[in-house]
Amino acid sequence: MALFKRNPFGHILFIKKWLIRILGVLTHRRFRGFNELHIEGSEIIKNLPDTNVLFISNHQTYFADVVAMFHVFNASLSGREDSIKNVGYLWNPKLNIYYVAAKETMRAGLLPKILAYVGSISIERTWRAEGKDVNRQVKMSDISNIGKALDDGWVITFPQGTTTPFKPIRKGTAHIIKRYKPIVIPIVIDGFRRSFDKKGLRIKKKNILQSMEIKAPLEIDYDNETTEDIVSKIEFAIEQHPSFLKVVSEQELAALEALNKLREW
């Protein structure tokens, strides 16, 4: 029966649709109300194919980043330009959006398990587990599941694998790009770390300007570029190359100087 149609991971699409609708309504004011989300580049979303698209982004919270992307993607597909005004765009959401997340994170409580049903591709991190550094091999089933998700739709991934800024890009993302040859869309977000707690579930501060910039697809020679070449492109595309750290520091210094002058005045 169509009512019980499932995606490749066995999730019932009818249930997934209602979870997206409900969670979308509950979270909408986090990005348009308590805080304001400034969006750039939403026209790129409307012109993408239905499958084999990989979104790469910097990472600031466990869940708020992904939730915001679900809002922006669905609003863009519904004809809104750089806006998530009127949450009605979630009535018929895109159901084949997935996101890569650590398995231990998605098992930590009822809410993460619900969010996992919405579209998580849960993987075992090879470098960290239960708050400790580890060194283990990549599970091929995790890679296969990402490939399965790309074959079915869109995948969101955070190639640094951490919410700490300017950490190195994990080569696994480059291997996935070379293997499955997806369209790669970079996204740069900001303001989420200031407005939410680390998990992205609790509002830490209101009236914060959040931003999401959706960039044009990366130009990648899948056959001839090395993983190192692709890693370098990702670093610059999501503005996490070490050279951006100097820019951020200079901006913070300028802001501090302006604040001191204001106080003196």
N, C-alpha and C positions, 0 to 999 in steps of 0.2 A: 504494500500500500504506500502511496506517495506520502501519507502522513508520517510514516515511520522510515522514510528514506534516510540513509546514513551516509556520512562522508567516509573517506578511506581509512579513518582511524576508529570507525565504529560509533561515532557520535551521532545521535538522532538530530537531524537538521531542524525539525520543528521545535525541539527543546532548546537547541542552540540559538535559534532565532528569538525565542522569548527571553532567554537569558540576556542576549545583547540588548533587546528593547528595555528590559527592566533595569539592568546595570547602567545602560546609557542614560536613562531618565534620572537615575539616582546620582550619577556623576556629572551631569551636564553643567551644573552651577559651579563646579570646581574649576571649570575653564571658561565659563561665561556667567559671571555673577560674583562669587567670592574673589575670583581672580579673572584676569582677561587674557585670552590666548590670541597672540598676534600671529597670523598665518601668511606665509609667502609661498607662491608656486603651486597652488592647488590645481591650476589648469593642467599640470603635468599628469596628475592622477587620472583625469578624465580620458586621456589619450593612451593609456596603457592597455595591453592585452589582458585577457581574463586570467591567464595562467603564466607560470614561469617568470615571476617578477620577484626580485629580492631587494628589500629595503634594508639599508645599513644606516645605523645611527649611533651617535654618542649616547651615553646612558646616565641618567641622574637619579632615578628611583626605580624600585623593583616593578611597580605596577602602573603608576600614573602616566609614564611615558607611553606605554602600549595603549592604555585606555584613551589617551588623547589622540593617538593615531587612528584608532577605530572611529572616533568621532570625525576627525578631519577627512579620512578616506571616504566614509559614507556620505558626509555632507558634500564633498566634492563630486562624487558620483551622482548625487541628486541635483546637481546644477548650481550649488552655492559656490561663490567665488571668494576664496580666502576668508570664509566665514563658517561658523557652526550655529548661526542663528536659527531658532525654531527647530527643536529636537525631532520634528516629524520625519526627518530623513532616516530615522532608525526604524520606521515601520517596515520597510523592506531592505534590511541591511545585506551587505555582501557577506555571504556565509563561508566563503572559501579564503578567509584571511587567517593566517597562522602566525605564531611568534615563537621564537626559540627561548627557552627558559631552563634554568637549572632544576633538575628533578627534585632535589631536596627542598627547594623554595616552594614548588608547587604542591608539595605534600604537607606543608607546615600549617595545618589548620583548615577549617571548612571553607572560608572565603577563597584561599588560593586554589582549593580543589574545584570550586565553582568556576573560577577564572580559567583554570586549566581546561575545563570542558568547552569554554568559549573558543579555544583555539591554540592551546599550548602544545608545542613540540618539546616535550621534556627530555633533556639530555643529562648525562652524567659528566660533570666538569672533570677535566683531566688534570687540572692544576690546583684545585681547592675543593675540600669537602668538610662539612661540619666545622667551619672556621679554622681549618688547618691546611697548610700547604701539602699537596700530594703530587705524585708523579705517576700517572697511569696512562695506559694506551687508550686511544679513541675507540669507542664501541662502533663497529661498522653498522649496527642496527640504528644508531643515532643518525649517522650520515644518510642511511637509506630512508629514514623517516623524513628528513629534511627534503630529500629528493622527491619523495612521495607527495609532500605538501606542495612543492614547487610545481609538480605535474598537475596538481589539482587546483592551484590558485596562487595567492601571494603569500610571501613569508617575510616577517620582520625579524631582524637579528641585530644584536649589539656586539660587534666584533671585538670589543675590548673585554667583554665578559665580566665587567665590574662597573660599579657606579662611580669609582674613583677616576677623576679626569686625568687625561694625558698618560694613561697606562698603555703599554704596547698593544698593537693589534694582534689577535690570535691568528696564526697561519691557517687554522682550520677553515675560516671563512674564505680565504683565497683558494683553498683546495676545492671547496664546494662550488665556487664560481667557475673554476676551470673544468670541473667535472660535469656540471649541469647547464652551464652556459646561459644563465638567466639574464634578463635585463636588470641592471643594478642601479637602484635609485638612492642616492645619498640624502640623508635628513640630518639637519643640525637643530638641536633643541637647547633651550636655556630657560632659566627661571623656575624649573621644577624642583630643583634642590632647595631653593629658598622658600618655596610655597608649601612643600610637603615634607613629611618625615621620610626617612630612608626607604621605607617600604612603599611609600606613595599612597598610603591609606588614610592617614590623618593630615588634616590641613594645619600646617604649622604657622603660617602667616597669611593674612589676607591682603588684597590690593597689590599683588605682585604681578608685574607684566611678564607673562610667559611667552615664549616665542617658538615657532616651528617653521624652519625654512626647508622646503622640498626642492631639491636641485635636479637639474637635467640628468638623464642617464649617463653613467660613466662610459667612456669609450675604451673598450677592452679587446685586445687581441687574444682570444681565449686559447689559441693553439701555440702562439709564439711567446707571449709574455710569461715570465716566471712568477712563482708565488710571491717572491720578494717584490717584484714590480707591482703586482696587484695590491699587496699590503701597503706599499708606499702611496699608491693612488687613493686607497681607502683612508689612510691617515690624513691626507690633505683634504679629501672630499668631506669628511665629517669634522674637519678642523681640530684634529687631535694630534697633529704632528708637533714635535717639540718646539718648532718655530712659532707656533701660535701661543705658546706659553708666555713668551716675551711680550707679545702683543697684549695679552690679557693683563700681564703685570703692569705694563705701561698705562693701560686704561684705568686700572685700579689706582695707580699712583696719581694720575691726573684727576680722578674723582676725589681722592683724598685731599689733594692740594686745593681743589675748588671748594670743598667743604670747610677746610681751614680758613680760607679767605672769607667765606661767608660768615663764619663764626667771628672773625676779626672785625668784619663790617658791622 
